[in-house]
Amino acid sequence: PLGLDAPSTWEAAVAGRSGIGWIEAFDASDYPVRIAAEVKGFDPETVGHGPERTATDALASIARQDADLDIQREAVETLGDFEDKRGVDELIELANSHPRVDVRREAIETLGDVLPENDAVTLLKQFLGDVDPLIQEEAVDTIAGIEGIRCSDVGADGGIDVGQLAGLYGDAREHADNALGH
């Protein structure tokens, strides 16, 4: 890293300047290494949407594209740590459209963990109509496991009722009946 743009980087390279130097971005006196390659004068807030947005985008990208299922699931779980609108939006998108069922299930479970109780129930009810019974089961399990939500409350608020459960497919219906105590 020799400059903040192409012309200054080229100028420094032609002049033979090094991008290696004493760490200035933070106090490195407690670390055994005190030299590094830093981009002098770089402010991450002036590029893109800041470091948190960048981390959220990176995690969402990993969750969508990494070939390893465990890494995808870990990225989804870590997205929940941000608990901001951007992270929740990414989780919703992953829960709705990821091609791997295991990643969709992880996103549903994480949404149940990070959203306020009533918001989580409202959002998770949409997955009861999913064509995949495993997604239906995950939605039921997540709703049933939300702290402070009683099964009777879920049905009483016009939420999940026996009629909705009857629309579930095969094993998912039986699973929902057992999980919700119907």
N, C-alpha and C positions, 0 to 999 in steps of 0.2 A: 504494500500500500504506500504509494509515493505521493498521491495527491487526491483531491476531492473531485476531479473531473479528468477527462482525457487529455486536454492540453497541459495541465499542470503535472499530470503523471508522466507524460512524454518528456516534458522539459526536465523533470528530475532524473529520469532514466538517462537521457542524453548527457546530463551534467555529471552522472555517476554517483548521485546521492543515494543513500540507503534508506529503506523504510524501517530499519531496525534501530531501536534506541531505548533509552530509559523509559519505563512505564510512567506515564503522566496522567492517565485516565482515572487512577485511584491510588491510594497509598499502598504501595507494594512492600513496605519495609518488613512486614510480618511473613513474607513469602521467601522461599529460597531463590526464586528466580525474579529478577527485577528488570529484565530487558524483554522486549517483545516487538512485534510488528504492529504498530498502531497507525491508524489514519489520523494524522494530526488535524485538529479542528473539526472533526466529524461530529455532527449532532444528529442522533437518530430521530429526534422529534421533527426534523425538517424534511425527512424522507418518508414517504408512505404514511402510515398511521400510528407511528410510535412502536415501542418495543412490545407492549402487550398485544396489540393488533397483529404484529408480525408473528409472535408466538402462537396466537390463535390460528392464524392462517396456515402456519407451518404444520401445526398439529392436525388441522382439518385436511391438509394436503396428504400428510402421512396416512391418516385414517382412510383416505380414498384410494391411494395409489400404492402403498407398500405391498409387496407380494406376501409378506409374512402375516398371517392372521393374528398371531399374538401381539405383534407390534401395532397392527391396526386397532385392536381392542384396547391396548394400553394408551394409544393416542386419544381414543374416544373418552376413556376414563379420565385422562389428564385434562381434556377440554372442560370437563365438569369443574375442575379446580378454579377456573377463571370466574365462574358464576356471574358473568356479565352478559349483556344482551347479545353481543357478537358470538360468544361461546355457545349460548343457548340456541341461537339461530343455526349455527353449524350442527349442533346435536340434533335439532329437529330435522334438518335436511338429511343428515346421515341416517336417522331413524326411518325416514320416509323413502329414501331412494338408494341406499347402498346395495350393491348386488349380493353381498354376503349376508346371510341371515344372522350369523353370529355377531357381526358388527352392528347390524340394526338392533339386535337384542341388547347389546351393551349400551348403545345410545339411548334406548328406552329406559333401561335401568338407571343410567346416569341422570337422565332428565328427572326421574322420580326422586333422585337424591338432591338435586340442586334447586328445583323449583319449589316455591311455597306450596303447601298442601293442596289448596283448592285449584291453583293453576295447574299443578301436576295432574290431578284427576281429570280436569277439563281437557287438557292436552292428550293425555294417555287414552282417553275413551275413544279417540279417533282410530286407534290401532285395533280396537275390537272388531272392526269390519275388514281388517286386512285379509287378503286371500290366503296368506300363509298361517296355518294353525300355530306354528311356533311363535310367530309375532303376536298373535292373539294371546297365547299363554303368557308370554313375557309381560304384556300389558296388564293382564289380570294379576299376575304375581306382583308386579311393581305397585299397582294400585292397592292391592290387599296388604302390601308391606309398608305403606306410607304411615309413618308414626302420626298418631292423632286422628287418623281416619278409621272409623269403624265401618265394618261391612254394611251395617244397617244404615249408616249415614250416606254411604255411596248410593244405595238404592233409593233412599228417601228423598234425595235432592233431584230426582228425575235423572239420575245418573245411570248406573248399571242396574238393570232390573232383569227379572226372569225372561221378559220378552227379548231383551237384547242378548241375553245368554243363549236363548233358543236359536238365534241367528248364527251362532258360532258353529264351526265345522267339527264334527266327530269328537275326537279326543279333546279338543280345545274346550268344547262345551262342558264335558265331564270335568275337566280340570278347573274350569271357571266355577262350576257349581261347588266343587270341593273347596277351592281357595276362598270363595266368598261366603261359604257357609249356607248356600241355598239348597 
